[in-house]
């Protein structure tokens, strides 16, 4: 099996796992068209673009922890996180809107799965990120 075939299988596996865990829920919330588009966008990533996505995720989480320590959701680091997060969304979303970004940010606090992911970085990260995005998306 070539590296290209392995990478395509890897991406397909990510999508299949996501569909199995969350497919019904996300399709009910966002519609088949949006989910299918996002899946196709992920499948279209090159290894270099996928590495960029992974690196961006790591940068967001590292910077989020530092920004939380500063405590200012309207500060320079917080704005940087929001810009990085917007870029991260572009790997998945067809169209960006501030309203959708705010909605996702609220879900980071309201949904225990999201909250756990961010609060595992540092307690309070979910609410801090939500607050920063709400300010950024005014």
SULWO-V319689 format. One record per residue. N is the residue number from 1. RES is the residue in three letters. PHI is phi as a letter, one per 20 degrees, with the letter a starting at -180 (* if undefined). OMEGA is omega in whole degrees, 0 to 359 (NA if undefined). D_CENTER is the distance of its C-alpha to the mean C-alpha in whole Angstrom. Layout:
BEGIN
N/RES/PHI/OMEGA/D_CENTER  N/RES/PHI/OMEGA/D_CENTER
END
This chain:
BEGIN
1/UNK/*/181/31  2/UNK/f/177/29  3/UNK/f/178/26  4/UNK/f/179/25  5/UNK/f/178/26  6/UNK/f/181/24  7/UNK/f/178/21  8/UNK/f/177/21  9/UNK/f/178/22  10/UNK/f/180/19  11/UNK/f/179/16  12/UNK/f/178/18  13/UNK/f/177/18  14/UNK/g/181/14  15/UNK/f/180/15  16/UNK/f/179/18  17/UNK/f/179/16  18/UNK/f/178/13  19/UNK/f/181/16  20/UNK/f/183/19  21/UNK/f/192/16  22/UNK/c/188/15  23/UNK/g/182/16  24/UNK/f/182/19  25/UNK/f/184/17  26/UNK/f/178/14  27/UNK/f/176/17  28/UNK/f/182/19  29/UNK/f/190/16  30/UNK/d/178/15  31/UNK/n/181/18  32/UNK/f/185/19  33/UNK/f/181/19  34/UNK/f/181/15  35/UNK/f/178/14  36/UNK/f/178/17  37/UNK/f/180/15  38/UNK/f/178/12  39/UNK/f/179/14  40/UNK/f/179/16  41/UNK/f/177/14  42/UNK/f/179/13  43/UNK/f/181/16  44/UNK/e/181/17  45/UNK/f/172/16  46/UNK/f/175/18  47/UNK/g/180/18  48/UNK/f/179/18  49/UNK/f/178/15  50/UNK/f/177/13  51/UNK/f/177/15  52/UNK/f/178/13  53/UNK/f/180/10  54/UNK/f/179/10  55/UNK/f/178/12  56/UNK/f/177/10  57/UNK/g/179/8  58/UNK/f/179/11  59/UNK/f/179/12  60/UNK/g/183/9  61/UNK/f/179/11  62/UNK/f/181/14  63/UNK/f/178/14  64/UNK/f/179/13  65/UNK/f/179/16  66/UNK/f/180/18  67/UNK/f/177/18  68/UNK/g/179/18  69/UNK/f/177/21  70/UNK/f/173/22  71/UNK/n/183/22  72/UNK/d/181/21  73/UNK/f/176/18  74/UNK/d/182/20  75/UNK/e/182/21  76/UNK/g/179/20  77/UNK/f/179/18  78/UNK/f/177/16  79/UNK/f/178/16  80/UNK/f/178/15  81/UNK/f/181/12  82/UNK/f/177/11  83/UNK/f/178/12  84/UNK/f/180/10  85/UNK/f/176/7  86/UNK/f/178/9  87/UNK/f/179/9  88/UNK/g/179/6  89/UNK/f/182/6  90/UNK/f/176/9  91/UNK/f/185/9  92/UNK/c/187/8  93/UNK/e/175/10  94/UNK/f/182/14  95/UNK/c/177/14  96/UNK/e/169/13  97/UNK/b/178/14  98/UNK/f/180/14  99/UNK/f/179/15  100/UNK/f/179/12  101/UNK/f/177/10  102/UNK/f/179/13  103/UNK/f/177/13  104/UNK/f/179/9  105/UNK/g/178/10  106/UNK/f/178/13  107/UNK/f/178/12  108/UNK/f/178/10  109/UNK/e/186/14  110/UNK/f/183/15  111/UNK/e/184/14  112/UNK/g/179/15  113/UNK/f/176/13  114/UNK/f/182/10  115/UNK/g/180/13  116/UNK/f/180/14  117/UNK/g/183/11  118/UNK/f/180/11  119/UNK/f/171/15  120/UNK/f/174/15  121/UNK/f/174/14  122/UNK/a/179/17  123/UNK/g/180/18  124/UNK/n/182/17  125/UNK/f/182/14  126/UNK/f/181/12  127/UNK/f/179/15  128/UNK/f/179/15  129/UNK/f/177/12  130/UNK/g/182/13  131/UNK/f/180/16  132/UNK/f/180/15  133/UNK/f/178/13  134/UNK/f/178/16  135/UNK/f/182/18  136/UNK/f/186/16  137/UNK/e/178/16  138/UNK/f/NA/20
END
